[in-house]
Amino acid sequence: MDFTYSDEQKLIREAAREFAEREILPNIRDNDREGRFDRGLARKLGEIGFLGAPVAEEYGGRGLDYVSYGLIAEEIGRADSSARTVVSVCTSLVGGPIEKWGTEEQKQKWLPRLCSGEGLGCFGLTEPDTGSDAANLRTRAKKTENGWSISGQKMWISLGNVSDFALIFAQTDPALKHRGLAAFIVPTDSDGFTTQEIHGKLGLRSADTAEISLDEVEVGDDAMLGEVGDGFKVAMSALENGRYSVAAGCVGICEGCVQSSIEYAKERKQFGVPLARFQLVQEMIAEMIVKRDAARMLVWRAGHLKDGGKPNTTETSIAKLGRVREPSDPGPRRLRLRRRLSGRALPARRPRHHALRGHLADPEADHRPRRDRDQRNAPAAGVLTLALVEVSLDDFHVALVRLNRPEARNALSPEMREELATSLERLDADPEVRCIVI
């Protein structure tokens, strides 16, 4: 296994990074706060060739290898996981299955529009009651004179509200379990096809997520992808490719956390020197880098197996399992690096806060220990009270400011900030106080 990138792969990675910094980073905070899906960005992702990277050129793709596709997902994920979701869904969950299982007519009809970003697609597998248990879906497809009639519900469908067509999985014969499953390409403007946007998500707020209802939606026989019984294999192959792109995107999140931590450790000074000079901080960053590189190697291995046409289900699943967990370690570690060592509340002013966006975007996010979660609905504490303890050293005093926050919120209320600021101003004016610890 070669651990170096080819010249072409280096160029692809650089192009993806430049695109992310130019087109994604400047807008992610506003889009995330407002829960706004950027349809124009999705179109630009298609124009640059990121919505069908491994799809053959004859169908509008770029014909790239999977390692290159992983680099694209990593760089887009480093900037914003919501944008990476568009890449993953259109490429892995929709484009890949159509290219592998579709007829020539289906490929020519749907893939060029999908890869260019002109028409988006979504993956309709998950249901309210069965999740992604493909063998026990409740959505039904009944044979009719002109084709099929599909009825059922789908939940948590990325791009469901903005797609031109949906890859819908339905059961044709419940007695056959997974052998009765079929996949259909369903235009979203069909009669009986309705969607509802899902609001209030913890993360991925600028990614479109929908609940889909199908009420006797009529499609022709030519809408089926493969044959009856192929639906299970279509779903599993799509999910395998989807896991790969998600894992690569999570490597990007790790990279974003590492770079943000390094930048802040160099910029922020304490006791007259940058935080990066302290061994504790160096150890934290070093551990993050080790986990990031381990994540990248697992994704790399899966990509090489895919490019070699070798079985990779286990390796891809390992890469996704480990990498989805990994940002949950560097993320809080980066947060602690700023919150605990900076001695101040965490402001929402830095662009790379996507690893914990669900928490950081909500000033009332709860960070109580697990043993205290049964008090989640306890009444809110009163105004902040401060306990000032002066510790006399040889030539100066250390002022300890203890925050009495029984609710353990991750941000200060306006009243708390005002009282804290007043106390800090008073201590700062005292010539004998050389250090303030919060």
N, C-alpha and C positions, 0 to 999 in steps of 0.2 A: 504494500500500500504506500503510495507516494504522498508525503505530507507537505507537498508544496503545490501552490496554485499555478496553473498555466498562465501564459500572458493574457489569453482571452478571458480567463476567469478573473484575473486581477482587474482588467478593464471593466468587466461587468460589475464587479463589486464597487469599484470607484464610481461608475455611472449611477448605481443604485444609491450610494451614499450621497453623492452630489444632488440627486433628485430629492432624496429625503430631506436634506438640509434646506433646499431651495423651495420645495413645494409643500412639505408637510410640517416641519418644525415651526414655521412662523404662525401657523393657524391652529395648532393642536389644543392650546389652552382654551381659546374661545369656543371651538367646536365641542370640546369636552364639557365645558361648563354649561353650554346651551343645549347639549344633547343633539347636535346638528350633524346629520350625515352629509358629507361633501360629495355631491354627485359629480361635480367638476373634477375633483381629484381622482375619482374612479375612472373618469374618461381619460385623464392624463396618464394614469397607470397603464391603460390600454394602448395609448398612442406610443408610449416608450417601449412597449413590448413586455410588460411585466405581468399581464393577465393571461398569458398563454406561453410562458417561457419554454416548457418542454413539449408543447404541441407542435406537430409537424408544420413546416412553413407552407405547405400546400393548403392548409386549413386556416391560415392566418397567424400561426404561432411563430416562434423563433427557432424551434428545433434544438434547444439547449439541453445539456446534460443535467442530471439532478443535483450534482454538486453546485453548479452555477445557479440553479433554481433556489437551492438552499441559501446561497449567498445573498440573493435578492430578498428572500423572506427575512433573513437576518437583518439586513440593513433597513428594510422598511419597518420591521418590528422594533429595531433600536429606536426609531423615531416615534412610532405610534402603533400600538397593537390593533387599533381599530382599522387603520389603513392596511395592515398586514392581513386582517380578516378578509378584506376584499380580494387580495391576491390569492389567499388560500382557498376561498370558496369557489371563485371563478376558475382557477387553474386545477386544483386537486379534486374538489368535490363535484364539479360540473363538467369542466372541459375534458379532464382525463377520462371519465367514464364514457362520455359521448365518443371520444376518439377511439377508445378500446372496444366498445360494445355496439356502437351505432352503425347504421347502414351508411353507405356513401351519400345518399340523399340527406340523411340527418346531419352528417358531418358538414356537408356543404351549406346547409341551411342555417345551422346554429353556431358553429365554431368561429367563422370569420367575424361575426358581429360580437361574439363574446370576447374574443382575443383583442379586438380593437377598442373595447370599452363602449361601443355603441349600444349594445344590449346586454345587460347583466343577467345572470342566472342564479338560482338558489337551489339548495339541497334539502328536499322535504322528506326527512326520515323520522326525526324525533316527534313523539306524540305526548299529550298531557298525561296519559295513564301508563304508557309502556316505555317511555323514554326512547332510547335507541335500540331496544330489543327487537331487532328486525323480524325475528321469527314469530312474534306475537302482536304484530300491528293490528289496530282496529279499523284503520282506513280500508274500505272495501272497493273493489273494482268488479262490476258486473258486466257480463258480455251482453251486447245489444246488437241489433241488426246492422248498425253503422259503425260499430266499434266497441267502446267501453264507456261505462258510466261510473264515475269515481265520487265517493262520498266519505267524509271523515274530517279530522282535525290534525293539524301539525303545530308544534310549539317550539319556541326558541329557534326560529329559522332566520339565520343571518341573511341579510339583503332581501328578505321576503317582501317588504313594502316597495322596493325600488326595482325589482327584477322584471324583465320582459317575459321570462319563462321560468318554470320550476321543474326540477327533477323530482317527481312524486313517486313514493313507494307505497304500494297498496297490495292487499291480500286478495287473491282471486278465489281461493278455496281454503277456509280456516282449517279444515281437516288435514290439509297437506303441510301445515306449518311453513317452514322456510322454503319448501319445494313449491308452494303456491304463490310465492311473492313475485311481483312484477314491478318494473320501473317504467314510468311514463314521462315523456316530455310534454308538459302542459303549459300553453300560453297563459299568462296571468290575466289577460283581458277576456278569458272565456267566461261565459255565463255560469254563475254559481260559484265562481272563484273570488273570495274576498279575503282581505288581510286586515289586521289590527296591530298597530305599533305597540311594542312593549316599553313602558317607561319605568323610571326609578331603578335602573340597574346599578349595581355596585361599581362595576367597571365597564370598559368598552362603551362608554356613553355616546361616543360619536359614530359607533357602528350601528347600522340599522338592524333591528331585531323584530321579528314579527310572529304573530299567531295567525295561522292560515286555516280558513274554513273552506271545505269543498262540499257543495250541495248538488249532487247529481251533475257533476261536470262531465260533459260529453267530449270525448276525443276519439279519433279514428284509430284503426289498427296500426297505421304508420307512426303513431305516437309512442308505441311501445319500444323500449330500448332492450334489444335482445328478444328472448322468448319468455313465455310464462315459466317461472321457476328460476330464471336467471337473475331476478331482482336481488336475491340474497347475495350472490356473487358480485353483482354490480355495487351493492352497498358496501360490502367488506373491502373490495379493492379501492373504492373511493376513500373510505375511512383510513385505510393504510397510507395512502398518499397524503391525506389531510393531516395525519399524525406527524408526518415528516415535516411539512411546512410549519406546523404549530411549534414543533421542537426547535426548528431553525429560528423562528421568530422569537422564542424564549431565550435563545442564545443572544439575540440582539438586545433583549431587555437586560440580560446580565452585563453585556458590553456597555450599555448606557449607564447602568449603575456604577460600574467600575470607573468609567471616564468621569462621571459627575463627582464621584467621591475623590478621585485624584485631583481634579481641578479645585474642588473646595478645600481639600487638605493643604494645597499649596497657597491658596488665597487667604484663608482664615488664619489669623495669628492669635496666639495665646501665650502669655508670659514672654512676649517679645519675639517669639519665633513662630514660623508656620506650623500648623498641626502635623504636617507631614514629617516633621523632625522627631515626633514622639514615637517610640517603639510600639506602643499600644495601637496607635493609628496605623503604623506600617504593617503590623500583624493582621489587623482587620482587613486592610486592602489586599495584602498578600493572599489571605484565605479566599477572598472574593475572586481574585485572578485565577487561583487554582481551580475553583469550582467552575468558573467560566470556561477555562480551557478544557476541563473534563467534559463539560457539556458540548463544546464544539467538536471534540473528538468522537463522541457518540453519534452526533448528527453526521459527521463526516463519514463514519463507517457505514451508516445506513445509506447515504448517498452513493458511495462507491459500489455497494451491493446492488442498488437499483440500476446504476449505469452498466453494471456487468450482467444484468438480467438474471441475477441470482435471487433465491428466496431471501426475504428480508423482513418478514412480518414481525418476528421476535425482536430483531435489532431495532426496527423502527419504533416498536412499542416501548422498548427500553429507553430509547432516546427521548420519546415524548414524556414518558412517566418521570424520568429524572429531570428533564429540562423544565417541565411545567412546575415542578417543585422548586427548582433552583432559584428562580427569581424571588421566591418567597423567603429566601435566606439573604442574598445580597441586598434585596429591597429594604427590609428592616435594618440590616446592618448599615446601609448607607444613611438611613433615616437617623439611626442612633449616632452615627458619626457627626451628623450636623446638629441634632437636637441636644445631645448630652454634652458634647465637647464645645459647642459654640456658646452655650450659656444663654440661649435666648429661644423664644418660640420659633417654630419653623414657618417662614413666610412662603406664600405661593408665588414665588418670583422666578424660579428656575425652570427651564423648559423640560428637563428630564426628570419628571416625577411620575412617569407612567407606571413604574413597577408597583406602586401602591396608590394609584390614582383614586381608587374607590374610597380609600381612607383620607388621603390628603385633600381631596376636593371637598370633603365634608368636615367642617370644623367641629362637629359634634360626634365624630366617629369614636367608638368606644374601644379603649385598649385596656380594659380591666383584665386582671389575671383570670384564668379559667375558673378558679375556685370562687370568684366573686360574681360570676355571670348570672347567678340567681337573683342578684340585686339590680338587674338591668333596668327595672322600672321604678327604682327607688327615687324619692323626691330629690330634686336638684339641690346642691349645696348652696349656701349663702355666698355673700361677697367674700373675696379672697382675704385671708388673714395671714400676716407675715410674722415669722419669728426670726428676729435678728440676733445672731450670736457673734460676738466679737472675740476672735482668737488672737491673743497677743504673741507675736514672734519677737525676734531680736530687735528688729528695726521698723516693723510696720504691723498693721492689724489686717486680719482677714475677716471680712463680713460675710456671714452665711445667711442667705435668704431662703427660708423654708416655705414652700408653697403648700398651704393646707387645702388639698384638692381631693376630698374623699371620693369623688366620682371618677378621678383619674382620667380626665379628658385629655385629648392630645393637643388641645389648643386652648388659649386663654380667652375668657369672655372680655368684652369691652371694659367692664368694671374692673376686672382683674388686671388688665393691661394698664389702665390708668393708675391704679394704686401701686402697681409694680414700678411704673415709670417714675412716680413721685418718690418712692423709696430709693430708687437707684440714683436719682438726681441728688438727693440728700447725702447719700453715701459717697457719691462721686465728688462732692464738694468738700468732703472731709479729707484733709491732707494726710492724716494718719492711716487712712484706709487705702491700701495699695492693691488689694485683690477682692473681688466680689464673686462669690460662688452661689449659683442658683440651683 
